[in-house]
Amino acid sequence: MSRLTIDALRTILVACAGADDDVEFSDEALDVTFEELGYDSLALMESAARIEREYGIELSDDEIDEGLTPRRLLAIVNENLSQAA
């Protein structure tokens, strides 16, 4: 699979957190913590598990903890994807 995009991340978060499907990440929101965006740690853990399944990578607990913002999580996932290729 290719790179994780912001649209794909939003779809995963909506599916795992049950949030409003109309939620979009603006450029400014990419650097806001998931907590401030309304996503709790359980939603992030479920989202990380789904990313691992769909993209065939493994994310360590430390990497998940480091992915505090959408931009950072995208970077971590895409770095893992490029290393796996």
C-alpha positions as semicolon CSV with decimal commas, in nm:
position;residue;x (nm);y (nm);z (nm)
1;M;0,000;0,000;0,000
2;S;0,118;0,353;-0,063
3;R;0,129;0,645;0,179
4;L;-0,127;0,724;0,446
5;T;-0,302;1,045;0,346
6;I;-0,483;1,291;0,567
7;D;-0,813;1,183;0,410
8;A;-0,742;0,817;0,487
9;L;-0,643;0,907;0,843
10;R;-0,966;1,103;0,890
11;T;-1,169;0,806;0,761
12;I;-0,994;0,571;1,004
13;L;-1,044;0,808;1,298
14;V;-1,413;0,850;1,216
15;A;-1,460;0,473;1,191
16;C;-1,276;0,406;1,518
17;A;-1,402;0,698;1,724
18;G;-1,751;0,726;1,584
19;A;-1,697;1,097;1,524
20;D;-1,888;1,315;1,282
21;D;-1,805;1,215;0,924
22;D;-1,792;1,583;0,826
23;V;-1,485;1,648;1,042
24;E;-1,195;1,763;0,827
25;F;-0,838;1,844;0,920
26;S;-0,751;2,193;0,802
27;D;-0,385;2,286;0,767
28;E;-0,400;2,439;1,114
29;A;-0,556;2,126;1,267
30;L;-0,267;1,910;1,146
31;D;-0,059;2,046;1,435
32;V;-0,329;2,031;1,703
33;T;-0,313;1,736;1,942
34;F;-0,562;1,457;1,894
35;E;-0,688;1,523;2,245
36;E;-0,771;1,882;2,152
37;L;-0,945;1,751;1,838
38;G;-1,165;1,534;2,061
39;Y;-0,997;1,194;2,019
40;D;-0,917;1,002;2,338
41;S;-0,640;0,746;2,385
42;L;-0,874;0,451;2,317
43;A;-0,973;0,598;1,980
44;L;-0,606;0,644;1,894
45;M;-0,517;0,288;1,995
46;E;-0,803;0,152;1,783
47;S;-0,699;0,375;1,495
48;A;-0,336;0,260;1,522
49;A;-0,448;-0,105;1,519
50;R;-0,653;-0,043;1,206
51;I;-0,363;0,138;1,036
52;E;-0,139;-0,159;1,117
53;R;-0,389;-0,405;0,966
54;E;-0,465;-0,202;0,655
55;Y;-0,109;-0,092;0,581
56;G;0,079;-0,403;0,695
57;I;0,311;-0,225;0,936
58;E;0,373;-0,240;1,309
59;L;0,366;0,073;1,524
60;S;0,536;0,058;1,861
61;D;0,367;0,203;2,169
62;D;0,634;0,474;2,169
63;E;0,551;0,568;1,809
64;I;0,181;0,587;1,889
65;D;0,258;0,805;2,191
66;E;0,480;1,027;1,973
67;G;0,205;1,073;1,715
68;L;0,030;1,340;1,917
69;T;-0,088;1,537;1,615
70;P;-0,223;1,427;1,278
71;R;0,089;1,562;1,104
72;R;0,323;1,367;1,335
73;L;0,122;1,045;1,307
74;L;0,119;1,071;0,927
75;A;0,497;1,117;0,930
76;I;0,550;0,816;1,159
77;V;0,323;0,588;0,955
78;N;0,468;0,697;0,621
79;E;0,823;0,655;0,751
80;N;0,735;0,299;0,853
81;L;0,582;0,237;0,512
82;S;0,892;0,359;0,330
83;Q;1,116;0,139;0,547
84;A;0,895;-0,164;0,478
85;A;0,911;-0,113;0,100
